[in-house]
Amino acid sequence: MGNRTLVNLPNYFTADFSGPGYGPDEVRTVTLLGHKVQIKPVLKSNTFHFGDGSSLGPTESRGGGYPDGDVKHTYEQRGTVKASVTTVYGGQFAVDGGKFTDLPGSATITGPAQPIQVLEATGRLVR
C-alpha cells in the first residue's frame, strides 16, 4: 500500500530513529584515552511537519500508531505531500560508570521527507 491515505481520514505519525544508539535514552559506549565513555541522546522536542503547511509541536511525544498514538493529522485535499519531523536533541555522558552529566547545547536534525499520496474516494450506489 505504501504511504497512501484518504482525505478526511485521521493519520497517525511516529518519529523513528536511524538505528541502535541514536534514539532517545539509548546508550552508546566508546573508549577514549583508556576510559569507558557512555553517551546518551536526550529528546528535547519533536515538531511534526505534515507537508500541507500545517505542523504539530514542539512536543516531547514520539507519536505512535493507531489507536493510541497522540500525533494525528487529517488531510483535507488530495495530492502528494511530504511529511517530516524535526527533532531537537540534548545529550548526556558518563565516564567509567559514573553519573550521567548533561552536555551543554543541543542539536536540531530534520529527518528525510516521506511522500504521502492523499487520495479521494467516491461512494457509489451499486444495484
N, C-alpha and C positions, 0 to 999 in steps of 0.2 A: 504494500500500500504506500510506502514511502511517507514523506511529510505532506500529507494531504488532509484537509478538513473541509467543513461546510460553513457557510455564513450562518450567523446566529446560533452557533453551537459553541459552548464553553470548551476551551482548550487548556490543558494543564501543562505547566512548564517546570522543568527541573534543571538546575545547574549541575553539570557533571564535571569532573576534573580529570586531567590528562593521564594520570596513572598513579600507582602507589607512591606515597611520599610527597604528593603535591596537593592533596586535598586538605581541608582544614583539620587541624589536630592530628595529622599523620606525621609521625616522627621519622626523619632520615638521620642516619648516623654516619659520620665520616671521621677519619683520623687526621688530625692536624698537629704537626710538630710533636707527635707521640701522644697526643691527648685525644680521648674519645669526645667528640663534639656532636651533640644532638641538636637538630634544627627542626622546628615545628612551625608550619604556616598557621596563621590565625585569621579566620574570616572576620573582616570588619563589616563588609556590606556587599550585597549584590544589587544591581539595577538591571532589570529585565527590559529589553527593547523589543517590542513586538513587530516592528517592521512596517506598521501602518501609521507611524507618527506618535503612537502612544507608548508609555512605559510604566513600570511599577518599580518603586524603590526611591532611594536606597532602603534595603531591608536586610535583616540578618538571616532571613529564610533562604533555604536552598530550593524551595518549591517541592514538588512531588507529583506523583501520578494520581489518576482517578481512583477512588473518590475522595481521598484525604488530602491531596495537595492544596496548598494555600496560595499558589501563584496561578491565577486563571485569567484568561483573556478571551473575549468573543469578537471575532471579526465581523464587520458589518457589510463589507463589499467583497466581491470576488476579485481574484487576481493572484499574483505571486508576490509574496512579501519575504523579507529576510530578517529573521529574528536572531538576536544575540543577547549575551549577558556580559555586563562589565562588573568585575569583582575587584574589590579593594582588600588587599591582604596586609596584615601586620605580621610580625614574626616573634618567635622566642627561641632562645638557645640555652643549652646546659652543657657544662664541661665536666667530664669524668664522673657522671652520675649525680652532679649537684642539682640544685633547684633551678627550674626554668626562669629565665630573665627576659623581659621584653626588649626587643630591638627597637631603636628609635626609627621613626618614619613609617612609611607604608609604600606599597607598590600597587598600581592600578593596571589591570590587564583586561582587555576586551577579547572575548573568545571569538572564534570564527563565526560569521553569519551563516545561519542554516536557512535555506529556502523552504518556504511553506506554500503550497498551492492551495488557495482558498477557492472552493467550488460552490456552485449554487445548484440545489436540487429542485426539480419541479415535480409537484404532485400531479398524478393523472388518475382519473377515474376510469377503471377498466371494466368492461362488461363481460 
